[in-house]
C-alpha cells in the first residue's frame, strides 16, 4: 500500500453556499477511503481555520487539507506559518508608505504540506493550478507523497482600526476597484455561482466609483497617476474565473503585477469578457510588470480597500512581498514533485 501523509482536514460548512455541509457525508467517506490516518474539524467563524491548521501541525499532523473556498484556503495557509508581529515586519513612514522591516516567515512546521478540496463560490486557486476535476478526482489527488514547492505572498496593510496588520496569501491580492468588488461580493448572495456573483458586485461597485490618484513602487521603479486597480498576482485567476494575470506562475519567484490605469467607468462592462478570456493586456491603460516587492499608496485622502484570496481584510497603504518556493502543495501522483 502506498504511503500517505497523516492528514487533518479543515472544512468550512458554509462554503459554496452551504454545499460543504450538504455533501459532508460523501466527502468524509471519500477522504477516509483514500487517506487511512485522518481527522477533521469544521470552522465556526472567521479566523477559526487558521487556528485549527496551526493546532493540527503542533499536534503532529503532516498535511492540512482545506475543504471550502479560497477564503478557507487562505485561513489554512496562514496557519501553516507562525503569525508574525506586523510591527516587526512593517512600518508606516511619514510619506504614507508601508515599508518592510523583517525577513522571511517562519513555518509552523518545516515539513507541513497543504492540500485542497475546492468547493467554494469562486475557487479561483484551483484554476491557477489547473485543478479541473470533480470531487472524487480532487480527493484522489491527496493520496501519496508527491508535493510541489510554490511561492508565498505576504501583505502589510492597515486593518479596520487603522493599525498595521499582515497576512499571507497564496493566489492573488489586489487593491482599488477590485477591493470594492470583493467587498460587495462577500456581502451578497453567492448561490448563483462565482462568476455571476462577481459580475453583479462589479456593476454595483461601479455606481459611485472614481479612479483615485495613487503611487506604486515596483522594486526600483515608481508609477504615479489615476488608477482603477493594482493586481499583485501569484496565480492567474481571481473574481470567479477572471484570467486577470495570464502570465503568472506559482513557482517563478516573481509577482505578476498589473497596473490598471485611468480606465473610464463606461469601458469596464465591455472589458469584462476580455478579462475572463485573458485577452485584456493589449489595452493601452493596462501595464504589466514583474517584481518581488510592491507598494501602493493613495496620494489623496481617500479610502482604498485591499483584498487577498477573495477576502477583504483592510485598507491602503499596503506593501506586498514574495517568498520563493516557501510552501509545499500536494499535487497529483506522477506530476511535478518537489520537497
N, C-alpha and C positions, 0 to 999 in steps of 0.2 A: 504493500500500500504506500502511495506517495506521502511524503511528509507534508504537514500543514502547519501554519502559524497558529499558536494559541490566540483565539480571537475574541475580542469584546465588541459588541455591536451597540452603537448609539443610534436610536431610532426616534424620529420626530413624528408622533402620531398625527399631527395636524398638517404635515407636508402634503403637497399635491391636493389641496382642498379636502384633506381627510383620507386620501387614498391609502396612506401607510397604515392607518388604523383599520380600515376596511379589509385590507389584504394581509394583515399581520399573520393570521394562522398559516396561510400559504407561504409567506416569506420565511417565517421561522422554520417550517418544515423543509423548505429548500435549503436553507442555510445549514441546518443540522445534518442534512444528507451529504453535504459537501465538506463540512468542517467539523471533525469529531469533538474538539475542545472549544466550546463556545458558550458565552453568556451574553445577556443583553440587558439594556435598561432604556426606558422611554424618557425623553426630555419633558420637563414640566414647565418650562418658561424660558425667556431669553437668557442666554449665558450658561444654561444648565449643560448643554452639550460640551462646552469647554471644560467644565468641572468634571463631568463623567469621563471624558477622554483622559484627563490628567490623572484622575484617581485610578483608572484602569491600568495605565502604564506604571504608576507607582506600585500597583499590586502585582506586577509581573506579566501582564498580558502583552503579547508580542505584536499584534496587529489590532488597530481600532478601525472599524468599518462604520462609515456614516450612511445611514439609510434615511433619505429625505431629499430636500432640495439643496441649492447652492448655499443658502444660509446655514443649514445644518452642517454642511461640509466645512464652511468657514469656521464655525464654532469648534469642530473637531480639530481642524488644522491648528487653531490657536491653543488647543490643549496638548498638542504634540511638542510645543516649545514652552519653556518656562516664561511666564508673563513678565516682560521687562518693566522697569520703572520708567515711565515716559520722560521724567525729568533727567534721567541718566542717559537716555537715548537722544533727546532733542531739546532745543532751546528756542525761544521766541525772541528775535533780536529787535532793535529799535526801529528798523525799516519795515517790520512786519513780516519778515521771512521766518519760517521754521527751519533751523539749521540742525544738522546731525552731529551728535556727540560720540555715540558709542559704536562698538563693532558688532560682529555677527551675533544672532540669537543663540541661546543655549538650548539644546534639545532636552526635553523631559527624559527621553531615553535615546541613547545613541543608535540603537538598533530598531527603533519604532518604525512600523510600516502602516501606511494609510491605505484603506480600501474604501470603495464607494459602491453603493447601490442607489442609483439616481432615480428618485420618484417625486421630484418637486414640480412646481408650476413651470419654471423656466429650464432648470437643469442644463445650463449652458456649459458647465465644465465638461460634461460628458461629450459634447460636440467637440470641444477643444482637444480631447484625447482620442477622438474617433470611436467612442463607445456607442454603437448604434443598435445593439441587440435588445431583446426584451428582458423581462425579469429573470427568467430561468438562465438565459445566456450570460447575463451580467453577474449573477451569483456563481455560475460555473467558473468565471474568471478569478474568483477569490481563492480557489484551490491551488495548492502548490506553493513554491517559494520564490518564483521569479518576481523581481521588482525593477523599477526604473527610477533613476535619480532625476528629480525635476527642480527647477528654480522656485524660490520662495520670495514673495514680496512683503515689505513692511511699510506702513504709512504712519507718519506722525501728523496729528491734526488737532483741532480744538473740539472738545466734547460739548454737550448741550449746556454745560455750565460755563463755557469759555475757558476751561482748563486744558492743559496739554494732555493728550491721550495717544495711544498707539495700538495698532492691531496688525496681525499678519494677514495676507491674502494669497490665494493660490491661482486665481484666474485673472480677473480684471478689476481695477479700481479706476474711478473717473470723478470728475467734478464739473460743476456748472449746470447746464441744462439737463444732462444725464442724471445728476443727483436729484434734480427736481422731479424727473420722471420716476425714478425709483421711489421717491417719497410718496407719490400718488399711487404707484403700482402696489406698494405694500399696504396701502390703506383701502384698496379696492377689492372687489370680488374677483377671485382667481379661478373660479370654476370653469371659465371659458377657455382656459389654457394660457400658456405663457405668451405666445405671440399677440393674441388679441388683447390680453391684459396690458401689455406694454404699449401697444399702439394706442389704446384708449387713454392710458396715462400720459403718453406723449402729447396727444391732442389737447388734453386738459391742461398740461403744463405750458403749452404754447399761449394760452389765453392772455396772460399778462407778462410774458417774458420779454426782457430787454437784454441784449448782449452786454455784459459789463466790461469795463476796462480792466485788463489783467496783465500780469507779467509772469513769464515762465522761464525757469532755468533748467537747461538740459545739459548736465555735466558742465562743459565750459562755455556754453553759449546762452544768450538771453534773448527772448522774444517778447515784444510788448504790442498791445493793441486790443481792440474789442474781440472777445472770444465767446463762441457759443458753448464750447466744452473742451475739456482736456481728457484724453483717454490714455491710461497707463496700463498696457496690456502684457500679461504673461501668456495667456491663452488668446484664442482668436475670436470667441463668441461671447456676446452678452445680450441682455434685453430680450430674452425669449427667442433666440436664434439669429440675431443680427450678427453677421460676419464682419464686425467692425474693424478688426485688425488681421486681415488675411495673411500677413507675413509673420505673425507672431509664432514663436516656438517656445515650448515649455522648458527646454534644456540648453539654450544657447547662450546663457549668461548676460542677456540684454533685455530690457523692456522694449517693446514696440510702442512708440508714443505717437499719438495723433493729436494735432492741434487743429480743432475745428474753429476757424476764424470767424470773421464778422458776417456770418451767413444770415440773410434776412429771413424772418419768420415764414413768409409766404413760400419759400423754397423747400422748407423741411418736409411737408407731406409728400412732395414729389421725389425727395431724396431717399425716403424710407425704403422703397423697393430695391434701390441700388445698394443700400447698406445691408439688407438681408442677403443679397447675392454676393456682396464683397466687391462691387464694381464702382464704389464711390470715390476711390482715391484719386481719380483724374480731376476732381473738382478743384478749381483754381484757389479756393479758400480753405482747402484741407491740405495740411502738410504732414509729412511722415518723417519720423526721426527714430534713432536708436540711442538708448542711454542706460546707465547703471543707476544714476540718481536724478530725480526730477523734483522740482519745487514749483509751487504756484501760489501767488497771492493776488488779491484784487487791489487795484491802485486807487479805487474809490470806496467810500464807506457803503458797502452793500453786502448782504448775506450771500454766502456761497456754500452749497451743500456738497459734501463728498459722499461717494458710495463705494462699496467694495463687495465683490461676490454677491451682488443682489441685495445688500443691506445698506442702510443709510445711517451711519453712526454719529455724524457730526458735521463740522464746518471747516472752511478755509480760514487761514492759510494751511498748506499741507506740504509735506515732503515725502517722497517715495524712494525706497532703497531696495535693491535686488541682491539676494544671496544665492549664488550659483549652486545648483545641484544640492540643495540643503535638505530636501525632503524625499523619502523613499515611498514610491507609489506602487501598489500592487497592480501587475499587468497580466495579460493573458499568457498562458503556457506556450512556449515556443516563440514569444515576442521578444522585443528588446529587453535585455536584462542588465541591471546594474546593482552593485551592492551585495 
